[in-house]
Amino acid sequence: MESPQKPPQAHTLLFPLPVQGHITPMLQFAKRLVSRGLKATLVTTLHLSKSIRIDPSAAASSSINIETVSDCQGGDGQPQGKSSEAHQMSGSRTLAELIRELDRSAQPVIAVVYDGFMPWALDVAKQCKLELLSSRRPAR
């Protein structure tokens, strides 16, 4: 007898400003979402991800995924762009790529929770969803 398939979980992407005072509350929120049965993915920058240390036993028991986006890094791992526009352009491009990649997975993103200091994340999410919707429309 086949076991019934579980319906896909709702998947939320959480995108905090990459500083500790913004990451910690977003991580706590992600834990609450997971405790309610949702899937959560925390997005951080490449530079910051290299300094994050995760306890292997905690990572195994946690269902919060961590993904990275670009922060204008150079070869030495240090951010190269000085302007917020450079960070926004690079972050927008890689955030869009991440959303598209997750949309092709078994659990596509249904919501993006972003930090108020990065309002451009909303534009990226809207554009990705519009692309997704237009690609799923039947041809006339």
Buried (B, 14 or more C-beta within 10 A) or exposed (E): EEEEEEEEBBBBBBBBBBEEEBBEEBBEBBBEBBEEEBBBBBBBBBBBBEEEEEEEEEEEEBBBBBBBBBBBBEEEEEBEBEEEEBBBBBBBEBBBBBBBEBBEEEBBBBEBBBBEEBEBBEEBBEEBBEBBEEEEEEEE
